[in-house]
Each structure stands twice: as C-alpha cells, then as structure tokens.
Amino acid sequence: MNKLNWGIIGTGAIAHAFAHGLAQSETGRLLAVGSRSQETADKFGDEFGVERRYATYEQLLADPDVEAVYISTPHPLHAEWAIKALEAKKNVLCEKPAALNHGQLMTMIEAARENDRLFMEAFMYRCHPQTAKLVELLKQGVIGEVRMIRAAFGFGGGTEINAQGRMFNPELGGGGIMDVGCYSVSMARLVAGTAMGRAFADPIAVVAGGRVGKTGVDEWTAAVLTFENDIIAQVSTAVRSALDNTVEVYGSEGKISVSNPWVANRKTADNGKIVVTVKGESKTYDVPADKTSFAIEADRVARTIAEGKKQADSPAMSWDDSLGNLATLDRWREAVGVEYPHEKPARNAPLRGKLRKRADAPMKYGTIDGISKPVSKMIMGCDNQPNFPHAAAIWDDWIERGGNAFDTSWVYGRGKQEILLGQWVGSRGVRDDIVVTVKGAHTPRCLPDLLVDDFNESLERLGFEYADIYVMHRDNLDVPIGEFVDVLNELVSRGLIRGALGGSNWSIERFEAANEYAKKTGKQGMTILNNNLSLARMVKPVWNGCIHVSDTSSREWLRKTGTTNFSWSSQARGYFLPEAERMKLGAGNFECWDAPDNRERRARAEELAKKKGCSPINIAAAYVLCQPFPSFALVGPRTIHETATTMPALGISLSQEEIEWLWGSDK
C-alpha cells in the first residue's frame, strides 16, 4: 500500500518520539509539521527532515496532501485541534489523554463520525505485541479467574516544582492522573474486560486518595476500581514519587507479572517479557519487537485506514474504550479533588467556538400557549448529567442541532441538575433564546406552601428571574384543586411564571377539574399535560405515581381538547433498541415495558423501520411527534451520540393510518 502522509501538530518531546517512530514505520512518512512559530517548525523540520513546515496549525490542516494528523499539543488543546483536523477531513491520532474530560471526548468522537474519519487515542503500549500476548494469556485462563489487578505508572520529580511547567500547571492539565495515570487505568480496564470476555470494562465504583499540591494538581495518588464479577484493580500514579511502573494480575491459580508494561522507549525498540507464575513455578514469555511502540502505533493507524475502518481493533483504543477511560479518569480526579480551570463554568467554552445552530440542524418546532418563540419538538431532559463539562458538551450540541427547549426539576439530583443547567445558561448567555420547563411539588412535597418554597429554590439554583413554563411534578388528591390553581396564579401574577402551566403524572379528570376551577374564577389554567406517551404501553410505573396517556381513549381526549402533551420516556426507555442494546438496560427497565402487546408493537416498528430506512427507536419517537395533537418528546441522552441517533425521528412522517397500525388495539 502507499505510504500514509502524516502531519504533526506540536513540536514538544512527545512529537519528537512520534517522529522517531515514523522514521521506523513501514507504512507512513512524515510530510509536514505545524507549530506556533516558523522558527520552531523549522528547527523540528531540520531534525527530522520534514519537507513542509508551517508556522500555524491551520496551515498544516489546509495542506491537501496531509492524510493523517498526530495531535501532540498540551492536553487542553487536544479537543480543539482534533475537531478542526477531523473537520478538515484528516484522520487523527491524538496523544493521550485524548481530552481533558469525557465531555470533550464525546464531541471529538462525534466529529469523527460526522466526517467519516479515523480517530484513535495514542496509547502506544496498546499496539505493542506484548499487550496482545497479555490478552492472549488471559483469554487462555493461565491463572484461572482474574481476581485482582495492580497497575502503576509514576516518576519522581525531586523537591523542585516548576509551577508553570506541564506537570504541575493546572492550566496545562497537569498532574499524574492525566499524564500517566491514564495508562494505569487503561490497562486495568483492558485486563478486567478481557477476563469478562470483552474488549474492556468500565468500573462500577471508583475510590481514591492522594495528595493535591499547592498548584492544584495531583502529585501522587492511588485508586481502587471495582468491576463486575468482583474484580478489583489498584491503580497508582505520581509526578513526585518513583513507582515501580509494573503490572501484576492475580488470579485464582496464580499471577501474571509484566515488568515493562508501557514499553515507552522513544528511540529504540522495547522487547516485551511476561512472567506467569502458577503454584510456585514460573514461565517466561519473551515478546520481541523490531521498532518502537510509536512506530508500531503509526503502522496500526495506517493499516486500519487501509482496511476502511474508522476505529482500530482491540487492544488498540476504540472510541468506546477511550470514552470509558476518560469517564474513569473524571471520577478519579473528582475523588481526589482536581478540577481544571477550563472545566469551570467561567472558563468552559463551546469547543467549536461561538454557539450557534448548525445549517443542517434537523430540529422541528411547535407552539405553546404563552411562549412567543417556537419551541423545539424534542425537549432536552436535564436529569442525568454527572458534571459541568459533560453537561456543557451535551447541551452545546443540543443548541447546535436546533434544540431550544429544556426540562428540569427541583428533585433531580437533589438540585445538582438545576445548578448545572443554570451555570451553563449563564456561561453561554442563552437565557433569552431557550425555553425552560421548571418542575416542582414532587411527592412528598406536593403541598401549596412547599410548592412555592421549592419553586423559589429552583429559580435560585438556576439563577433565573422567572420560569418559562411551570409543571407540577405530581398531584396530591388530598389538596382541593383550587388551592393549587390559586398558588400557581399567584406566581404568575408576580411575573415569576411567564408562560404555560401544567401537571406531570396528573389524571385527565384532575387536569379537567383544575381548568374548570380556573375558568370559573377567571384564572390561568393548565395547558400542558406532562405524562408518559410512547409506542410501548407502560406495564409497570417507572416510578411510583407515574401515569401514562398512551391508551387510545387518552390520546383521543388529547386530540379533541387540543391539549399539549410533553411525553417523558417518549422512547420507552430503550425498549425499541436492538436486543443486544436492550438487554444492557437491566431487569428493572424490562419489567416496566415488556408485555405481549408491546412486543407486537416493537415488531411492527421494526417492520416499518425497514421500509423507511431508519431504526425502530426512530419510529417510536416519530410515533410521539406525529400525533394529531400538540405532542412534544422529552429525551434524556447520556451521550452526544445518543442525541445524534435520536435526531432522524424528526425527518420521519407517519400518517394517521400508520400511527393506528403501529399501536394496534389496547390490551
């Protein structure tokens, strides 16, 4: 095959290591280097005989002959330049850690998908034959069942600290966890996953301790990762303590020892050696290599591209593997108290620059009484975001895809979700551009006075002066309906609610009673019902007190009255996903939706999806959006990719006949 033309962005020490590797590569050649000045580009070019030398990164990305780019900038710049490279239609190998956090990496990987280019995180040891041999031995069960893992990577930094240097400067993503602790985590996840018959595994619990120094980065730290099957891993890292930099795997019958797991020599080949000890007897496996790990890594990238793939095969890092690694690093840093300045609301910014709706945004819009602006037919549920960078990535992407509606509640995350949403709105300056549904009065606080208390707290958490829409999260039949209508109208009269009122998990009878009272007293009634409506009948309430309007008679009432419905769990919480994905959702989710009539509906959705060239879950979402009354779908994506795969539903048109056929008859 033709040699792959590489460009390197950045001219630091790791860029030198990769350039040395390319000189040994069978498949690639170093065509160009981009730096922040012509002087440094020329110096690097002279050392490695680089033909094209650019004084800016942009100039390198504009070179049509550059086919693949190695990103070797400081950590905080990885996301920006990886995305720009992918949008320039370059394949990308990004030095570890691929991003500062899981939120950034989601955006980067979605850019790879959209531009149909390879993206790989550069853990070079994962491409070395020693790692492949380790996986092979684990699969053979040479030490029985894997029980414990120990992985260390750290080094001593003496007594002097350079606060402006890469290792200790939080502005540069300093600290051991992000520099080399990411290796320890990636190895533990690889071993645990292999032991379970997978390419990798993500921990179900992360507990850590360590020292955070005066500059605000971790100087030495260890974490215990707990995986399924009770596998436990101890991972450690340091930038001020010399660790043994080894890996040991302990099983029911023996142990595996790897004395040089990271094979990180930057100029000459590292041969591998694995020692397996069972019942006091040791066997050594020598693993030869004829080039550096960086050269092997470059060859892996080139061959993956030649095979037409966008992700390398395991044990090299796949997209999901990298995402899981960053999510674990996020948890480790949180456990020891390391947060970078770029991650805080005041400094965090959209990765693509100014936040704006994309030209190809697929969103559709509807109207809601009391709201002057069009409202996106899909509403972003803000109930599951783990931290600000993750939330910002999800919500930035939502705006870019045309979404402008958000839903949250006083009860979500004990206030965390409202705080995150408010921080994001403030940092992006989008309050006047979006529509936010505030919910409150959840059981057991569903009383008029507590409704007001919780509403005021919601506005304080959000940093808002008012709510666009207010929805009572539950009803309380022990409270006369007029008391709720009166207290809601008091908030309206004070300008604290400026749009519609509604009820979530309210019966139709109670909803009608509220509006009858409002009509008699000349007050604002409810125009939004916020009940589950989906193509799958809710067999068992997802949470206590939940009510659906999926049945034929309820939908007919919505049609006749023209009542707007905001459907939560609009896609039946994954019930229409392919079986392999569906089974990951757990027995609790399964029992809420699974029944013979719903299986028939899923089969019909699968049949119609084939005809329309989409996925069954897109049919399920379109079923909600295409109802003959104002119907909006709440969605709660955990990742940007989940958002992206939900969007095609907006382009699906269903006739009334198709809607009726999909539902069939009530149980």
Secondary structure, 3 states (H helix, E strand, C coil): CCCEEEEEECCCHHHHHHHHHHHHCCCEEEEEEECCCHHHHHHHHHHHCCCEEECCHHHHHCCCCCCEEEECCCHHHHHHHHHHHHHCCCEEEEECCCCCCHHHHHHHHHHHHHHCCCEEEECHHHHCHHHHHHHHHHHHCCCCCEEEEEEEEECCCCCCCCCCCCCCCHHHCCCHHHHHHHHHHHHHHHHHHHHCCCCCCCCCEEEEEEEECCCCCEEEEEEEEECHHHCEEEEEEECCCCCCCCEEEEECCEEEEECCCCCCCCCCCCCEEEEEEECCEEEEEEECCCCCHHHHHHHHHHHHHHCCCCCCCCCCCCHHHHHHHHHHHHHHHHHHCCCCHHHCCCCCCCCCCCCCCCCCCCCCEECCCCCCCCEECEEEECCCCCCHHHHHHHHHHHHHCCCCEEEEECCHHHHHHHHHHHHHHHHHCCHHHCEEEEEECCCCCCCHHHHHHHHHHHHHHHCCCCECEEEECCCCCCCCHHHHHHHHHHHHHCCCECCCEEEECCCHHHHHHHHHHHHHHCCCCCCEEECECCCCCCCCCCCCCCCECCCHHHHHHHHHHCCEEEECCCCHHHCCCCHHHHHHHCHHHHHHHCCHHHHHHHHHHHHHHHHHCCCHHHHHHHHHHCCCCCEEEEECCCCHHHHHHHHHHHHCCCCHHHHHHHHCCCC
